[in-house]
Amino acid sequence: MERSEHGNTSDTNMDYLYQLLCFLKLHAHTRVQVSIDICRVDCPSRKQRFEVVYHLLSIRYNSCIRVLTFFC
């Protein structure tokens, strides 16, 4: 996980997305409860053209986590 001034960011491939989201929801140090936003980014110049960005919120820890995944 990468940390920046805008919060924490983790990137994964589509094969592990479900496992990562479950981990973030259930782990004692994250406890993500809210999906704030989900968006898709189209970058035609890249080999994996599409990127999906999930913005998640942990109310317990008052922190945001951004999850990036790439496909196609």
C-alpha positions in Angstrom: 0.0 0.0 0.0 1.3 3.4 -0.9 0.7 6.4 1.3 0.4 10.0 0.1 -1.0 13.3 1.1 -4.3 12.2 -0.5 -4.6 9.0 1.5 -3.6 5.4 1.0 -3.5 3.7 -2.4 -3.3 0.1 -3.3 -3.3 -1.4 -6.8 -4.2 -4.9 -7.7 -5.2 -6.9 -10.7 -8.8 -8.1 -11.3 -8.0 -11.6 -10.1 -7.3 -10.4 -6.6 -9.8 -7.5 -6.4 -12.5 -9.4 -4.4 -9.9 -10.8 -1.9 -8.4 -7.3 -1.4 -11.8 -5.7 -0.8 -12.8 -8.5 1.7 -9.5 -8.0 3.5 -10.0 -4.2 3.8 -13.5 -4.8 5.1 -12.7 -7.4 7.7 -9.2 -6.6 8.9 -9.0 -5.0 12.4 -6.7 -2.2 11.2 -8.8 -1.1 8.2 -12.5 -1.9 8.8 -13.6 -0.3 5.6 -17.4 0.2 5.7 -18.4 2.7 3.0 -17.7 2.8 -0.8 -17.6 6.5 -1.5 -17.0 6.4 -5.2 -16.3 4.0 -8.1 -15.1 5.3 -11.4 -13.5 4.1 -14.6 -10.7 5.8 -16.4 -10.0 5.2 -20.1 -6.3 5.5 -21.2 -6.2 4.5 -24.9 -2.4 4.7 -25.1 -1.8 2.0 -22.4 -1.8 -1.7 -23.0 -4.3 -2.3 -20.2 -6.6 0.5 -21.4 -9.1 0.7 -18.6 -8.6 1.5 -14.9 -11.3 1.2 -12.2 -10.8 3.3 -9.1 -12.6 2.5 -5.8 -12.6 5.1 -3.0 -13.3 3.5 0.3 -13.9 4.9 3.8 -13.2 3.5 7.2 -15.4 5.4 9.6 -13.8 3.8 12.7 -10.3 5.1 11.7 -11.5 8.2 9.8 -9.4 7.2 6.8 -9.8 6.8 3.0 -8.3 4.1 0.9 -8.1 4.2 -2.9 -7.9 0.9 -4.7 -6.8 0.8 -8.4 -7.3 -2.1 -10.8 -6.5 -2.4 -14.5 -8.0 -4.5 -17.2 -8.5 -4.8 -21.0 
